[in-house]
Amino acid sequence: MKKQKGQTMLELVITMGLILVIVSAVTISSLNGLQESQFSQDQVQATKLAQEGIERIRVIKQRNYMVCTTTPVATTKFSDLFTSSCPTATPCKYILSSGGSSSCGTTTPYWLNNTSPYYDQPTGTKFQRFIEIRDFPSTGTLTQKEIVVKVSWSNSSGSHQSNLTTVLTPN
């Protein structure tokens, strides 16, 4: 009789160990799935923000908003960017006003650069959006500009980035 009680106790301990291993594996799998799901949501949001950045630049181009260059400080129309050089190695540093004002200091600026603090952080998000305007490399002319929008964010698994690129022409 005692031998059966000891054997039953051993079976119970082995069963509990197996249940613990199985529950742990399911928990780890669930947590990994949740992390992947959150990353996917973040990536979709970052892509939307990058698309929004490209659309903002298109609207600014269509309305021919004023642009301030940061070095030297000067004001010009957006259409004038197609007559100035902006090499790939050193993307241009511009401030685009959010309105059509003739002075970039009188309206909320929209910074274009890849160096802090020249980015915008969409309200209520963990994302930072960087926008670069540079000469379109394949043409070697000033008549086309490459717009690169980079949206970056960080989470528990590290830093991430979503990039979108488009090419604008004067017309």
Secondary structure, DSSP 8 states (H G I E B T S, - for coil): -HHHHHHHHHHHHHHHHHHHHHHHHHHHHHHHHHHHHHHHHHHHHHHHHHHHHHHHHHHHHHHT-EEEEETTEEEEEGGGGGGS---SSS---EEEESS--S-GGGS-EEEE-SSTTSSB--TTSS-EEEEEEEE-TTT-SSS-EEEEEEEEEEETTEEEEEEEEEEE---
